[in-house]
Amino acid sequence: MKNKNIIGLEVENSKVVAKSLNQLLADHQIFYQNLRGFHWLILGRNFFQLHELFEKLYNEASETVDELAERILMLGETPLHSFESYLNNAKLKSAENVRTAKESLDILNQNMQSLLSLVRETLVLASENNDEGTVAMMSDLIVKYEKQLWMFSAYNTNID
């Protein structure tokens, strides 16, 4: 039993999956902060719609961050937990001084496409390492992000 963690998965396999989850965690923290900035700084005729949308999205991102960190802990590893570690590990870039609907939605779409790609990679990795809990979590995120991307792209086609 020494080579298995508390939830019965191989320790070495779990390390591999946790590393990918930590990458997702770092990127989700940047995504979360980007959304906060969009929420605070948005201007223009779509202000009310987008202000509410960005608040909804950053609340969802906060929940995802918590779920990712808890999954990493379940796998017996330590989640990244400092701003420095997020910035050093994230592939997403932080967005600053974004005030227009078009720019914020363009960045939102780019961020979500990047997250979706990484979630898919993590799903494959988890599957290869017999981690069905992480597979289920990634599957749920894929469904959610695909729908959101479709909706954002439909909305963004008529934004100035």
C-alpha positions as CSV (number, residue, x, y, z in Angstrom):
1,M,0.0,0.0,0.0
2,K,3.0,2.3,0.3
3,N,3.0,3.0,-3.4
4,K,-0.7,4.2,-3.3
5,N,-2.1,7.4,-1.9
6,I,-5.0,7.8,0.4
7,I,-7.6,7.4,-2.4
8,G,-5.9,4.3,-3.7
9,L,-4.1,5.7,-6.8
10,E,-0.5,5.0,-7.6
11,V,1.6,7.8,-6.0
12,E,3.9,8.3,-9.1
13,N,0.9,8.5,-11.4
14,S,-0.8,10.9,-9.1
15,K,2.3,13.2,-9.1
16,V,2.1,13.4,-12.9
17,V,-1.6,14.3,-12.8
18,A,-1.2,16.7,-10.0
19,K,1.5,18.6,-12.0
20,S,-0.9,19.1,-14.8
21,L,-3.6,20.2,-12.3
22,N,-1.2,22.7,-10.8
23,Q,-0.7,24.1,-14.3
24,L,-4.5,24.5,-14.6
25,L,-4.7,26.0,-11.1
26,A,-2.1,28.7,-12.0
27,D,-3.9,29.5,-15.3
28,H,-7.3,29.6,-13.6
29,Q,-5.9,32.1,-11.0
30,I,-4.8,34.4,-13.8
31,F,-8.1,33.8,-15.6
32,Y,-9.9,34.7,-12.3
33,Q,-8.0,37.9,-11.9
34,N,-8.5,38.9,-15.5
35,L,-12.2,38.5,-15.0
36,R,-12.1,40.7,-11.9
37,G,-10.3,43.4,-13.9
38,F,-12.8,43.2,-16.7
39,H,-15.7,43.4,-14.1
40,W,-14.2,46.5,-12.4
41,L,-13.0,48.4,-15.5
42,I,-15.6,47.7,-18.2
43,L,-17.1,50.8,-19.9
44,G,-19.6,51.4,-22.7
45,R,-23.1,50.6,-23.7
46,N,-22.8,46.9,-22.7
47,F,-21.7,47.9,-19.2
48,F,-24.6,46.4,-17.2
49,Q,-24.6,43.1,-19.1
50,L,-20.9,42.6,-19.1
51,H,-20.4,43.8,-15.5
52,E,-22.8,41.1,-14.3
53,L,-21.4,38.5,-16.7
54,F,-17.8,39.0,-15.5
55,E,-19.0,38.8,-11.9
56,K,-20.7,35.5,-12.6
57,L,-17.7,34.1,-14.4
58,Y,-15.2,35.1,-11.7
59,N,-17.3,33.5,-9.0
60,E,-17.4,30.3,-11.1
61,A,-13.6,30.6,-11.7
62,S,-13.1,30.9,-7.9
63,E,-15.1,27.7,-7.3
64,T,-13.0,25.9,-10.0
65,V,-9.8,27.1,-8.4
66,D,-10.9,25.6,-5.1
67,E,-11.9,22.3,-6.7
68,L,-8.6,22.0,-8.5
69,A,-6.6,22.7,-5.3
70,E,-8.7,20.1,-3.4
71,R,-8.2,17.5,-6.1
72,I,-4.4,18.1,-6.0
73,L,-4.6,17.6,-2.2
74,M,-6.6,14.4,-2.7
75,L,-3.8,13.1,-4.9
76,G,-1.4,13.7,-2.1
77,E,0.4,16.7,-3.6
78,T,0.5,20.4,-2.7
79,P,-1.4,22.9,-4.8
80,L,0.3,26.1,-5.8
81,H,-0.8,28.8,-3.4
82,S,1.1,32.0,-3.9
83,F,0.7,34.8,-6.5
84,E,4.4,34.3,-7.3
85,S,3.9,30.6,-8.1
86,Y,0.8,31.4,-10.2
87,L,2.7,34.0,-12.2
88,N,5.8,31.7,-12.6
89,N,3.7,28.8,-13.8
90,A,0.8,30.2,-15.7
91,K,0.7,30.1,-19.5
92,L,-2.1,32.8,-19.5
93,K,-1.0,36.4,-19.4
94,S,-2.6,38.9,-17.1
95,A,-4.7,41.6,-18.8
96,E,-4.3,45.1,-17.6
97,N,-6.4,48.2,-18.2
98,V,-8.9,46.5,-20.5
99,R,-12.0,48.6,-20.6
100,T,-13.9,47.8,-23.9
101,A,-16.4,45.0,-24.5
102,K,-14.6,43.9,-27.6
103,E,-11.1,43.6,-26.0
104,S,-12.4,42.0,-22.8
105,L,-14.4,39.4,-24.7
106,D,-11.6,38.7,-27.1
107,I,-9.2,38.1,-24.2
108,L,-11.9,36.0,-22.4
109,N,-12.3,33.8,-25.5
110,Q,-8.5,33.4,-25.9
111,N,-8.2,32.5,-22.2
112,M,-11.0,30.0,-22.3
113,Q,-9.7,28.4,-25.4
114,S,-6.3,28.0,-23.7
115,L,-7.9,26.6,-20.6
116,L,-10.0,24.2,-22.6
117,S,-7.0,22.9,-24.4
118,L,-5.2,22.3,-21.1
119,V,-8.2,20.7,-19.5
120,R,-8.3,18.3,-22.5
121,E,-4.6,17.5,-22.0
122,T,-5.2,16.9,-18.3
123,L,-8.1,14.6,-19.1
124,V,-6.0,12.4,-21.3
125,L,-3.2,12.3,-18.8
126,A,-5.6,11.4,-16.0
127,S,-7.1,8.7,-18.1
128,E,-3.7,7.2,-18.9
129,N,-3.0,7.1,-15.2
130,N,-6.3,5.5,-14.1
131,D,-7.5,8.7,-12.3
132,E,-11.3,8.6,-12.9
133,G,-12.0,11.4,-10.4
134,T,-9.8,13.8,-12.3
135,V,-11.3,12.5,-15.6
136,A,-14.8,13.3,-14.4
137,M,-13.8,16.7,-13.2
138,M,-12.1,17.5,-16.5
139,S,-15.1,16.2,-18.5
140,D,-17.4,18.6,-16.6
141,L,-15.1,21.5,-17.3
142,I,-14.9,20.6,-21.0
143,V,-18.7,20.6,-21.3
144,K,-19.0,24.0,-19.4
145,Y,-16.2,25.7,-21.4
146,E,-17.4,24.5,-24.8
147,K,-20.8,25.9,-24.1
148,Q,-19.5,29.2,-22.8
149,L,-17.1,29.6,-25.7
150,W,-20.0,29.1,-28.1
151,M,-22.1,31.6,-26.3
152,F,-19.4,34.2,-26.0
153,S,-18.5,34.0,-29.7
154,A,-22.2,34.4,-30.6
155,Y,-22.4,37.5,-28.4
156,N,-19.1,38.9,-29.5
157,T,-20.0,39.0,-33.2
158,N,-21.9,42.3,-32.8
159,I,-19.8,44.1,-30.3
160,D,-18.0,47.3,-31.3
